[in-house]
Amino acid sequence: MATLLLALTILSLVAAGIVAGHNVTITLLDSAVARGAVCLDCTPPAYAYSPGFGDGVDNWHVYLEGGGWCRNVAECLDKTGYHLGSSAKLMSTAQNGVTFFGGMLDSNSTFNPGMISDFYNWHVVKIFYCDGSSFMSDVEDVDPKYNLTYRGARIYDAMMDELLRIGMGNAKNALLSGGSAGGLATTLHCDKFQSLFHNTTRVKCVSDSGFFIHGEHFYGADWRESFFSRVVSTHGLTDMLPTSCTSKFSPTLCLFPENLVPDIQTPLFLIESAFDAYQIGVTLFPDRSPQWTSCILNLMLCNSTELEIMKDFRLILINTLKSTIANSSSRRGYFVHSCYLHGHMEDISSSTCSLIVGNGLANKNIAEAVGDWYFDRSEFQEMDMVNNLPRNCTGDDRPILEKKCSDYYIHHQMP
């Protein structure tokens, strides 16, 4: 009976034209190979492009996919076995050569972003991640034994050239965003992205779950620093990182956004969880106990000691972000919540319908907050300072969530 009800719900949403998300064809940028802009396994980079329409035809949103980093040959070689290191693997696993655009990449005005619909009809481009360095590496030599290439910066440049070729340079509004390692890439490339456009173009950046903290005096600090040190060494990033940072800090410390963000000139918005599931689950304890593993997989299994560690992490992240914002030279926006999440923009429950699952601030969902900030309707700077424990904000099954979300926004449309 439950299955039948879900099926009927999906059918009703389809009939009403309000099912979230759409499929977009993946394109291999074969022309990039000649300039050495290739994935770890030497295959060409890939992107997916959904054209803008209506009054969005002059607006562009470029999203950088995330997927962690590789810090040595073995880890980079491992990435070539799936889509985060090889476009060949991406195409072999993609159904009919297409990818799904959801959340803030969706073209459905009901879900992107609800009642304001700032971004739904923009040109949207997703650049797939296959270099393991947050699109920053540019090593000329090819690994002779494993045929590995470290060329993330060349991929980024080749992709920008391609987008300019198909019309992005004429944009009236442009947004660079990315999630996780792509969020860090967004921070690193934000000013460079802004330089592609005329002075009259509104250009801003959004880093989604990309504010990885050093936490110098907190659990795992030495491990986090060592990890990024090996990323810098493997991908030859010493001379690739912004000199505004490396003139003050070591290259390793310049992969921590707290040392990057203050000098970025382009407006930047940070979407973060004070209980970031990746940082709590992966970067606090490199050698996790079975009990900690059970806890991070199911918050109901956490004991009081583990919850106190999470509360301490929250305080460090919030204080680090506050200090970073205070020292910044350009306007910042932020949405810092208390849900146990990592990544928001591609999923409706974590972005355009976040209010429905209890993740709103100032009575706004995440997409609306970004829209208000982007279009200067408000300087959105909100943190959840009430909840000091991680919350589960996953919501209902997808068809039920979509129905609740569409009903909410249909009944709260702006006049």
Secondary structure, DSSP 8 states (H G I E B T S, - for coil): -HHHHHHHHHHHHHHHT----EEEEEEE-GGGGGGT---TTS---EEEEE---GGGTTEEEEEE-------SHHHHHHHTTSTTT-HHHHHHHSGGGEEEE-GGG---TTTSSTTS-SSTTSEEEEE---SSSSS-----S--TTT-----HHHHHHHHHHHHHHTTGGG-SEEEEEEETHHHHHHHHHHHHHHTTS-TTSEEEEEEES------TTSTTHHHHHHHHHHHHHHHT-TTTS-HHHHTTS-TTGGGSHHHHGGG--S-EEEEEETT-HHIIIIIS-SS--HHHHHHHH-GGG--HHHHHHHHHHHHHHHHHHHHHHHT-SS-EEEEEE-BS-S--TT-GGGTTTGGGGT--BTTB-HHHHHHHHHTTS---EEE--S--S-B----S-HHHHHHHHHHHHHTT---
